Amino acid sequence: MDIKIGNRIIGPGHPVYIIAEIGSNHDGSKDQALELIKETAKAGADAVKFQFFKAESLYRYDDERYKITKKFETPREWLPELIEEAKIHNIHFSASPFDVEAIDLLVKNNVPFLKIGSPEIRDYQLLTHSASSNIPIILSTGVTNITDVAYAVDIIQKNNFSDLVILQCTSIYPTEPKYVNLNVIKTFQEIFPYPIGLSDHSMSSTIPAAAVALGACVIEKHVTLDQNGPSPDSSISITFKNFSKMVVAIREIEIAMGSSYKSIIDGKESYIAHEKSLVAKKDIELGEILNENNLIAKRASGGISSLLADKIYGYNINKPLPKDSLLTFDILSSK
């Protein structure tokens, strides 16, 4: 099933939709947030994504994570400028909402999709409110099993909603290659009738390209201006240089996947260069029986194809055949 995000068709056979995840890498600076959008566009992403969370909506006030999270919130009053900056650079802008108010704000500002992060896959209210928005949903699946994912999808489907993308995700920051589990992409493809992708937390720029070879339609990757920045996302994000390499690799893989129809590529592949014909391995006398001792296959055209050797063995010839001469049907006699 294909879906549409903005002006893009998402699904098998269409260009991969690449999302640059900014997270909290703006470090509380709007200017830095705007610079991240600009660099994202230069690196070749299709979309840039921030996170709209509020500490009080995620944690109890006495939770030690509350203060840390509060420090790295994305101020919601930035939204109009962030969207405008993305428009200037011709990329999509969206965010992960972590509360109902964030969903309403994003919908009001006509974002092309909503991204539901892995921790929110168990949030019934967030899932149902997102589905009721009638905006495409991209669903991440870290820290889940297949039952969890199926349950979340069922909640979304109950709202008569079908514009969904499901991302394989491992919520280890960063993720070692052995835990990425790209084969889950194939499992999701077998179970769910939606485009499947990868939210990758590894530090690799090649793993996402491998996901594309398996059929991933969407790739999401954390990116930062400074891997030593104060944000908790900085050290688990790749640089824009490596993000750009990843984009190039993905686009090359897309081209290389080509067609599933096996045929000779006209004008590019030379059949003659690869054709093999039966040739006299030595001087063959009149009446001599043809076999593997006096015939050899060589790259040449105009003779009997070497693929017919087993059909030719046992025939006589009606005239001598000098060494290195092509064997042709006109000199064959009956067996």
C-alpha positions in Angstrom: 0.0 0.0 0.0 1.4 3.4 -1.0 0.7 6.6 1.0 1.2 10.2 0.3 3.3 12.6 2.4 3.0 16.1 1.0 3.9 15.8 -2.6 5.7 12.5 -2.2 4.4 9.0 -2.8 5.8 6.6 -0.2 5.9 2.9 -0.9 7.8 0.2 -2.8 9.0 1.4 -6.2 9.1 5.0 -5.2 12.1 7.1 -4.0 13.1 6.5 -0.4 11.9 9.2 2.0 14.8 10.4 4.1 14.2 12.1 7.4 16.8 14.0 9.4 16.0 13.7 13.1 17.2 16.8 15.0 15.8 15.8 18.4 17.3 18.2 20.9 20.4 19.0 19.0 19.4 22.7 18.7 20.7 23.0 22.3 18.0 25.5 23.1 19.1 28.0 20.4 16.7 29.0 17.7 19.5 30.2 15.4 21.1 26.7 15.8 17.7 25.1 15.0 17.5 27.2 11.8 21.1 26.3 10.9 20.3 22.6 11.3 17.4 22.9 8.9 19.6 24.6 6.3 22.3 21.9 6.7 19.7 19.1 6.5 18.6 20.4 3.1 22.1 20.6 1.9 22.8 17.0 2.9 20.0 15.8 0.7 17.2 14.9 3.2 13.6 15.0 2.2 12.4 16.1 5.6 13.7 17.6 8.9 12.1 16.5 12.1 12.2 18.0 15.6 10.6 16.8 18.9 7.8 18.6 20.7 7.8 17.4 24.2 7.2 19.0 27.6 8.9 17.6 30.7 5.7 17.9 32.7 3.8 15.8 30.2 6.4 13.0 30.3 7.7 12.7 33.9 6.5 13.3 37.4 8.1 16.4 39.0 10.2 14.4 41.4 11.7 12.2 38.6 15.4 13.0 38.0 14.7 12.9 34.2 12.3 15.9 34.6 15.0 18.5 35.0 17.2 17.1 32.2 14.2 16.9 29.8 13.0 20.4 30.7 16.4 21.8 29.6 16.1 20.5 26.1 12.5 21.2 25.2 11.9 22.7 21.7 10.0 26.0 22.4 6.7 25.8 20.5 6.7 29.4 19.6 9.6 28.6 17.3 7.3 26.5 15.1 6.3 29.2 12.5 9.9 30.1 11.8 11.1 26.5 11.7 8.4 25.7 9.1 9.2 28.8 7.1 12.9 27.9 7.1 12.1 24.4 5.8 10.0 25.9 3.0 12.9 28.2 2.0 15.1 25.1 1.6 12.4 23.1 -0.1 12.2 20.3 2.5 9.3 19.0 4.6 9.1 20.0 8.3 7.5 17.9 11.0 7.9 16.9 14.6 7.3 14.1 17.0 4.4 15.1 19.3 4.5 13.8 22.9 1.2 15.2 24.0 -2.2 16.0 22.5 -1.6 19.7 22.5 1.5 19.2 20.4 -0.6 17.1 17.9 -3.1 19.9 17.6 -0.4 22.5 17.1 1.3 20.5 14.4 -2.0 19.8 12.6 -3.0 23.5 12.8 0.3 24.3 11.0 -0.3 21.7 8.3 2.7 19.5 8.8 2.8 16.7 6.2 3.1 13.9 8.8 3.2 13.1 12.5 6.0 10.9 13.9 5.1 8.7 16.9 8.3 7.9 18.7 8.9 4.4 20.2 8.1 5.3 23.9 4.7 6.7 22.7 3.7 3.5 20.9 2.0 2.5 24.2 0.1 5.8 24.6 -3.5 5.1 23.7 -4.6 8.7 23.9 -1.7 9.9 21.7 -2.3 7.1 19.1 -6.0 7.7 18.8 -5.7 11.5 18.7 -3.0 11.2 16.0 -5.2 8.9 13.9 -8.1 11.3 14.2 -6.0 14.1 12.7 -6.1 12.5 9.2 -2.4 13.2 8.7 0.0 10.4 7.8 1.6 8.7 10.8 5.1 7.4 10.9 5.3 4.9 13.8 8.6 3.8 15.4 8.8 0.5 17.1 11.8 0.5 19.6 11.5 -1.6 22.8 8.5 -3.6 21.4 7.7 -7.1 20.2 5.5 -7.9 17.3 2.4 -8.1 19.6 3.0 -4.5 20.8 3.3 -3.3 17.3 0.2 -5.1 16.1 -1.7 -3.7 19.1 -0.7 -0.1 18.3 -1.5 -0.6 14.6 -4.9 -2.0 15.6 -5.6 1.1 17.7 -4.8 3.4 14.8 -6.8 1.3 12.3 -9.9 1.5 14.6 -10.0 5.2 13.7 -10.6 4.2 10.0 -7.0 5.4 9.3 -4.7 3.9 6.8 -1.9 6.4 6.0 0.7 4.7 8.1 4.4 3.9 7.9 6.0 1.5 10.3 9.7 1.8 11.2 11.9 -1.0 12.5 13.8 0.6 15.4 16.1 -0.5 18.2 16.1 1.9 21.2 19.8 1.5 22.1 21.8 4.8 21.8 23.9 4.3 19.9 22.9 0.9 18.4 25.6 -1.6 17.7 25.2 -3.2 14.2 24.3 -6.6 15.7 21.3 -5.1 17.3 19.8 -3.3 14.3 18.0 -6.4 13.1 17.3 -5.3 9.5 15.5 -8.6 8.9 12.6 -7.3 10.9 11.9 -5.1 7.9 11.0 -8.3 6.0 8.9 -9.6 8.9 6.9 -6.3 9.0 6.4 -6.5 5.2 4.9 -9.9 5.6 2.5 -8.9 8.3 1.5 -5.3 7.7 0.0 -3.8 4.5 1.9 -0.5 4.9 5.2 1.0 3.8 8.0 -0.2 6.1 11.2 1.7 7.0 14.0 2.1 9.5 14.6 4.5 12.3 18.4 3.9 12.7 20.3 4.8 15.9 23.5 3.2 14.8 26.5 5.4 13.9 26.7 3.8 10.5 26.0 5.6 7.2 25.8 2.3 5.3 23.3 0.4 7.4 20.4 2.5 6.2 21.4 1.8 2.6 21.3 -1.9 3.4 17.8 -1.4 4.7 16.8 0.2 1.4 18.0 -2.9 -0.4 15.6 -4.9 1.8 12.7 -2.7 0.8 12.7 0.1 3.4 10.7 3.0 2.0 11.5 5.5 4.8 14.8 6.1 6.6 15.1 8.3 9.7 18.5 9.2 11.2 19.7 11.5 13.9 22.1 14.2 12.8 24.0 17.0 14.6 26.3 19.9 14.0 28.5 18.9 16.9 28.8 15.3 18.3 30.3 16.9 21.5 27.4 19.2 22.1 25.5 19.4 25.4 22.3 17.7 24.0 21.8 14.1 25.1 21.2 13.5 21.4 24.6 14.9 20.2 26.7 11.8 20.9 24.3 9.4 19.3 23.9 11.5 16.1 26.0 11.4 13.0 27.6 14.4 11.4 26.2 16.1 8.3 29.2 14.8 6.3 28.3 11.2 7.1 24.6 12.0 6.7 25.3 13.2 3.2 27.3 10.0 2.5 24.3 8.0 3.7 22.0 9.9 1.3 24.3 9.2 -1.6 24.5 5.5 -0.7 20.8 5.2 -0.5 20.2 6.9 -3.9 22.8 4.6 -5.5 21.1 1.6 -4.0 17.8 2.8 -5.4 19.2 3.0 -8.9 21.1 -0.3 -8.5 17.9 -2.2 -7.5 16.7 -1.6 -11.1 14.2 -4.1 -12.6 13.2 -7.6 -11.5 12.9 -8.6 -15.1 16.0 -10.5 -16.3 16.9 -9.6 -19.8 19.7 -8.3 -22.0 20.1 -4.6 -21.7 19.8 -3.3 -25.2 22.6 -1.0 -26.3 24.6 -1.8 -23.2 25.2 -5.5 -23.0 26.8 -7.2 -26.0 25.4 -10.6 -26.6 28.2 -11.3 -29.1 30.9 -10.7 -26.5 29.5 -13.4 -24.3 28.2 -15.9 -26.9 30.1 -19.2 -27.0 30.2 -21.6 -30.0 31.6 -25.0 -30.5 35.1 -25.0 -32.1 37.4 -27.8 -33.3 39.8 -28.5 -30.5 42.1 -30.2 -33.1 41.9 -31.2 -36.7 38.8 -33.4 -37.0 38.8 -36.0 -39.8 36.0 -36.8 -42.1 33.6 -39.2 -40.4 35.1 -38.7 -37.0 32.6 -38.8 -34.1 32.2 -35.5 -32.3 32.8 -35.5 -28.5 34.4 -33.5 -25.7 37.8 -34.6 -26.8 37.7 -32.9 -30.2 35.4 -29.9 -29.5 35.8 -26.9 -27.2 33.7 -23.9 -26.4 35.1 -20.5 -27.3 33.8 -17.0 -27.3 32.7 -16.7 -30.9 29.5 -16.2 -32.8 28.2 -17.9 -36.0 28.7 -21.5 -34.9 26.6 -24.0 -33.0 26.0 -22.8 -29.5 28.1 -24.5 -26.8 24.8 -25.0 -24.8 23.9 -27.7 -27.4 27.1 -29.7 -26.9 25.3 -32.7 -25.3 23.0 -32.8 -28.3 25.9 -32.7 -30.8 28.2 -35.3 -29.2 27.9 -38.6 -31.2 27.3 -37.0 -34.6 29.7 -37.5 -37.5 31.0 -34.8 -39.8 30.7 -34.9 -43.6 33.9 -33.1 -44.2 37.2 -32.4 -42.4 37.1 -29.6 -39.8 40.5 -27.8 -39.3 41.6 -26.9 -35.8 40.0 -23.8 -34.4 37.2 -23.8 -37.0 33.6 -23.2 -36.0 31.3 -26.2 -36.0 28.2 -25.5 -38.1 25.0 -27.6 -38.7 25.7 -28.1 -42.4 28.7 -30.4 -41.8 26.9 -32.7 -39.4 26.0 -36.2 -40.4 23.6 -38.5 -38.6 24.7 -40.4 -35.5 
